[in-house]
Amino acid sequence: MDAGRQRGHDIVEEMGKQGSSLGAAEIQRELYEILGPDGTRLCLVQRVEEKANGGYEVYSTECASPIYTLGVLVGAISAITGKTMLARDENIQASDDGGRIYHIEPF
């Protein structure tokens, strides 16, 4: 997961999006652009919901490697928000549409 986390951070930095104060919908659009069909093609981020504790639930489909994807999402969201985020493999949940829900929490 560490390699994924670093990759997520690097991708956001390369795009000049680090330290932005974006809402959940804007984060979803950025992640879709970065990780979707016009980006790295890692996954399709369908929805991002901000949680009361400052964490996020990320809904995605077409993920080849859930653990690596979790790392990328943690790194990317940390870089975008400027906040340290954490997640573990048990924070991955299957969704009804065959995708995955990633639970990402603030440190």
Long-range contacts (C-beta under 8 A, 24 or more apart in sequence): 1-67, 1-68, 1-70, 1-71, 1-74, 1-89, 2-71, 3-68, 3-71, 4-67, 4-68, 4-69, 4-70, 4-71, 4-72, 4-73, 4-74, 4-75, 5-71, 5-72, 5-74, 5-75, 5-78, 6-71, 6-75, 7-71, 7-72, 7-75, 8-71, 8-72, 8-73, 8-74, 8-75, 8-76, 8-77, 8-78, 8-79, 9-75, 9-76, 9-78, 9-79, 10-75, 11-35, 11-39, 11-40, 11-72, 11-76, 12-75, 12-76, 12-79, 12-80, 13-79, 17-79, 17-80, 18-79, 18-80, 18-82, 19-79, 19-80, 19-81, 19-82, 20-80, 20-81, 20-82, 21-81, 22-80, 22-81, 23-50, 24-48, 24-49, 24-50, 24-56, 27-56, 27-77, 27-80, 27-81, 30-76, 30-80, 31-58, 31-73, 31-76, 31-77, 34-76, 35-72, 35-76, 42-68, 42-69, 42-72, 43-69, 45-73, 46-99, 51-105, 53-105, 53-106, 54-83, 54-106, 55-85, 55-103, 55-104, 55-105, 55-106, 56-85, 56-104, 57-101, 57-102, 57-103, 57-104, 58-101, 58-102, 58-104, 59-95, 59-99, 59-100, 59-101, 60-99, 60-100, 60-102, 61-97, 61-98, 61-99, 61-100, 62-99, 63-99, 63-100, 66-92, 66-100, 67-92, 69-100, 69-102, 70-102, 73-102, 73-104, 74-104, 77-104, 83-107
